[in-house]
Each structure stands twice: as structure tokens, then as C-alpha cells.
Amino acid sequence: MKTIGFIDYFLDEWHANQYPEWIASASGGTMKVAYAYGKIDAERGLDNASWCRNKGIGLLGSIEEVVERSDYLVVLSPDNPEFHEELAMLPLQSGKPTYVDKTFAPDRQTALLLFETAAKHGTPLFSSSALRFATEYAGADRTGIDTICSIGPGPYANYAVHQIEPVVSLMGAEAERVMNTGTEKSPSLLVGFSGGRQASIHFYDGSPFSLAVNYQSGQFAHLKAESDFFAEFIGSLIRFFETGEAPVDPKETIAIMTIIEYGFQAARKPYQWIELPKTV
């Protein structure tokens, strides 16, 4: 059996609570979350020691110990990406397949640093929102897309990735500029892609995730993420651990982090295009 180590800001959070059982089940028991490290205890919920005791997972005192004992590594902290550089640097120097949970990085510069570190040390690395793996999105025709209109719930700060990830997976990494077109209550972002293509991204409280896709041919598709996208994501994660082959192009992840970062800038200058750095 292969062992997985969790490295988190604090362990009692939704992703860490769900992933161990999902991984064990989807892998047929061939993989197990065996070790964990949390930088701090959760302010609300279980402290790290209690969380590990309840999960039957060994609590270790340092990132180094988790890296040393584990076959595969998962850096969590899904709502605190500002800690990903600190939490991920040792795993990314280990050569062991490492998944970094969404949102991958707080900005483009950090995203570039993480991928450069992994490449330098031969460490397989990927990150993604689980929404990318929704069967409705994954199976969509990517040829000749002209525009996409995306809607979904949640605040921009930690939910933007769930809409931008599928958009980039369909339209590619060649995002060129962004414009804020929303309100404080209902943020929205217009993203200009190469060739004059565009995507609009809208945040509505309580809205399901869905995409309206218009093609240059005149065809139209309405894609609602109704499948069990977390199950699809866990399956991709297991295959990544088994093969060391990332299912997401780093250029797309870097583009996603760039759009999110510059989307914050665009919010300070509504209805003005903000040019994006070129994709590496």
C-alpha cells in the first residue's frame, strides 16, 4: 500500500475531511492518507491532534517528516493559498508526486516559482479545481469556441478558480486582458483571449455552476456541472500518483492564477481593460 502525506495550514477543513475516505475507496485500498502536518490548529473545530486521532492518521511534527515518510504528497490549505509557498517548497524538492490544492497560488509570481522549483527537482506537480473534471466540461467540444458565459456561486477570493479553471480548460491559456464589469454584490469579470475570443464570468449567490458556450460555427452548448466532479477529480489524482503524469498543463494553471490576480486589480478600475503578462 502506498502512503499519502497531508500538509495543511490547519487540518480540520472540508477538503482534508473528505479526501482520505475518497482516496481509499477510489484506489481500492491501495493508497492511504497515513501522515499529516498542520501549521496551526483550526480556530473553529478540532485541533490537529484530535483530527488525526479521529481519522486514524499519524500526526507528524514537521513538513520534513511528512515528506520523508510518504510516497505521495498533498498540500492542502485550500482557502489560504498565501501559505502554499511555505507549505509546498520542501515537497516540491522531493521528487515525489505532489498535488497542491486550489487555489494554487496567491499570484502569478508564486505560481511560476512553484512550477520552476518542481521542474528543477524533477517533482511531478499539478493543481486544479475539481470543477475542471466535471464530465459535462471535460467532454465538451473545444474546437472553435467564440465566447463563454460562466455563472457560479461564492465570493471571488476563493471561488473564482472554480469558474476560471473550466473556462481556461476549454479556451486555452492565451488570456490577454481582463475587465471588471460587476457590482460589489455581484462581481463579474470579462476575460479577453487570443483571436478576439471572450469569456464572461459571473458570481451569483446560490447559483449552480454552468457554462453557456457559443461556437464560431453558430452552434451553442449549455453545460451544467451536475456530475460527481469530485469523484472524477479523485480518480485523476490517483492516476497522477500512479503515473507521475500531471493531467493539467502548467501553462493553464499559471494563466488561471494570472487571471485571478489581475481580476483583483481590475476591480479597482471597473470597465477598463487590464493587460495580462504573456503566457510562459
PESUL-V341598 format. One line per field, one symbol per residue. ss: DSSP state (H for helix, E for strand, - for the rest). phi: phi as a letter, one per 30 degrees, with the letter a starting at -180 (. if undefined). A space follows every 50 residues. Layout:
ss->???
phi->???
This chain:
ss->-EEEEEEE-----HHHHHHHHHHHHH----EEEEEEEE---------HHH HHHHH--EE---HHHHHHH--EEEE-----HHHHHHHHHHHH-----EEE -------HHHHHHHHHHHHH----EE---HHHH-HHHH------EEEEEE EE---HHHHHHHHHHHHHHHH---EEEEEE-------EEEEEEHHH-EEE EEE------EEEEEE----EEEEE----HHHHHHHHHHHHHHH------H HHHHHHHHHHHHHHHHH------EE-----
phi->.dccccbbdbddbedddceedddedddiidbbdcbabbdbdddbjddddd ddddcicddcdadedddddcdbbbcchdcbddcddddcddedccicebcc dddeadadededddddddddcicdbabadddeceddddcddcdidcbbcc bacjdeebceedcdedddddcjdddcabbdbcbddbdabcccceiidbbc bbcbeidddabccccddjdbbcccdcddddddddddddddddcicddbde edddddddddddddddddbeibdcdceddd
